Amino acid sequence: MCKCTCQSLLWWICGGAVIACFWWIFGWLCCCCPCGDDLRKIGSVAWNPYTKNVDVGICGEDGGCDGICDCGYNLIWMITFGWLFFLFGCLLAILTLPLMLCGLRFSEKHWTLAKLGLMPMGANVSKKLDQSEQ
């Protein structure tokens, strides 16, 4: 329990809290757009990435309208704000890279969030199951 709490606290200090706030702010600013829910969902992933599984996925891989629409939204997002989130995520991933020597995989989580910064719409977010629940 203590390891999880300390890891979460270090995650928030090493950029997790800041990037989560940015995702939530953009999610609330875009609340009238179809992408607002996705952005707030990614904010919750950024707040505590160790409790959620994230699959970035490919636009339109199921061939349905949602995939095509998500791909269009992702393209607009990349051109407007996505590249900023991607660069910020890459910067945090590089800055937290030395922590991997201590066993903290913050850089890996920041890289996942950077990829989500480019393509947030259509990402599958699910809660991780504990070993006792499997």
C-alpha positions as CSV (number, residue, x, y, z in Angstrom):
1,M,0.0,0.0,0.0
2,C,2.8,2.4,0.9
3,K,4.6,1.7,-2.3
4,C,1.5,2.6,-4.4
5,T,0.9,5.8,-2.4
6,C,4.6,6.9,-2.7
7,Q,4.6,6.1,-6.4
8,S,1.4,8.1,-7.0
9,L,2.9,11.0,-5.0
10,L,6.1,10.9,-7.0
11,W,4.0,10.7,-10.3
12,W,2.1,13.8,-9.4
13,I,5.3,15.7,-8.6
14,C,7.0,14.5,-11.8
15,G,4.4,16.1,-14.1
16,G,1.3,13.9,-13.6
17,A,-0.7,16.5,-11.8
18,V,0.1,19.3,-14.2
19,I,-0.6,17.3,-17.4
20,A,-3.9,15.9,-15.8
21,C,-5.0,19.5,-15.1
22,F,-4.3,20.5,-18.7
23,W,-6.4,17.6,-20.0
24,W,-9.2,18.4,-17.6
25,I,-9.2,22.1,-18.5
26,F,-9.3,21.3,-22.2
27,G,-12.0,18.7,-21.6
28,W,-14.2,21.3,-19.9
29,L,-13.5,24.0,-22.5
30,C,-14.6,21.5,-25.2
31,C,-17.6,20.3,-23.2
32,C,-19.9,21.2,-26.1
33,C,-17.8,19.3,-28.6
34,P,-17.9,15.5,-29.0
35,C,-14.3,15.4,-27.8
36,G,-14.8,16.8,-24.3
37,D,-15.6,13.5,-22.7
38,D,-12.5,11.8,-24.2
39,L,-10.3,14.6,-23.0
40,R,-11.6,14.5,-19.5
41,K,-11.2,10.7,-19.5
42,I,-7.6,11.1,-20.5
43,G,-7.2,13.6,-17.6
44,S,-8.2,10.8,-15.2
45,V,-5.7,8.5,-16.9
46,A,-3.0,11.2,-16.5
47,W,-3.9,11.7,-12.8
48,N,-3.2,8.0,-12.0
49,P,-2.0,5.9,-14.9
50,Y,-1.3,2.9,-12.8
51,T,-4.9,2.1,-12.3
52,K,-6.0,2.2,-15.9
53,N,-5.2,0.3,-19.1
54,V,-5.0,2.6,-22.2
55,D,-5.2,1.4,-25.9
56,V,-4.5,4.3,-28.3
57,G,-5.8,2.2,-31.3
58,I,-6.0,3.0,-34.9
59,C,-8.6,5.4,-36.5
60,G,-11.4,3.5,-38.0
61,E,-10.1,0.0,-37.3
62,D,-13.6,-1.3,-36.8
63,G,-14.8,0.2,-40.0
64,G,-17.7,2.0,-38.4
65,C,-18.7,5.6,-38.5
66,D,-17.3,6.2,-35.0
67,G,-13.8,5.3,-36.2
68,I,-14.0,7.6,-39.2
69,C,-15.4,10.4,-37.2
70,D,-12.8,9.9,-34.5
71,C,-10.1,10.0,-37.2
72,G,-11.4,13.3,-38.4
73,Y,-11.6,14.7,-34.9
74,N,-8.0,13.5,-34.2
75,L,-6.8,15.2,-37.4
76,I,-8.3,18.5,-36.3
77,W,-7.0,18.0,-32.7
78,M,-3.4,17.2,-34.0
79,I,-3.3,20.4,-36.1
80,T,-4.7,22.7,-33.3
81,F,-3.6,21.5,-29.9
82,G,-2.4,17.9,-30.1
83,W,1.1,18.7,-31.1
84,L,1.5,20.8,-27.9
85,F,0.3,17.9,-25.7
86,F,2.6,15.6,-27.7
87,L,5.7,17.8,-27.2
88,F,4.9,18.4,-23.5
89,G,4.5,14.6,-23.0
90,C,7.7,13.9,-24.8
91,L,9.6,16.5,-22.8
92,L,8.3,14.9,-19.5
93,A,9.2,11.4,-20.8
94,I,12.7,12.5,-21.5
95,L,13.0,14.3,-18.1
96,T,11.8,11.3,-16.2
97,L,13.9,8.8,-18.1
98,P,16.6,8.5,-15.4
99,L,13.9,7.4,-12.9
100,M,13.6,4.1,-14.8
101,L,17.0,3.2,-13.2
102,C,15.1,3.3,-9.8
103,G,12.3,1.1,-11.2
104,L,9.9,3.9,-11.7
105,R,8.3,3.6,-15.1
106,F,7.2,7.3,-15.3
107,S,8.8,7.8,-18.7
108,E,6.8,4.9,-20.2
109,K,3.6,6.4,-18.9
110,H,4.4,9.9,-20.2
111,W,5.2,8.4,-23.6
112,T,1.7,6.8,-23.6
113,L,0.2,10.2,-22.7
114,A,2.2,11.8,-25.4
115,K,0.7,9.4,-28.0
116,L,-2.7,10.2,-26.6
117,G,-1.9,13.8,-27.0
118,L,-1.9,13.3,-30.8
119,M,-4.9,10.9,-31.0
120,P,-7.1,11.2,-27.9
121,M,-10.4,10.4,-29.6
122,G,-11.4,6.8,-29.8
123,A,-8.8,5.6,-27.2
124,N,-10.0,2.7,-25.1
125,V,-9.6,3.3,-21.4
126,S,-10.4,0.5,-18.9
127,K,-9.8,0.0,-15.2
128,K,-7.0,-2.4,-14.4
129,L,-8.0,-5.5,-12.5
130,D,-6.2,-6.4,-9.3
131,Q,-4.5,-9.8,-9.1
132,S,-7.2,-10.9,-6.6
133,E,-10.0,-10.0,-9.1
134,Q,-8.6,-12.0,-12.0
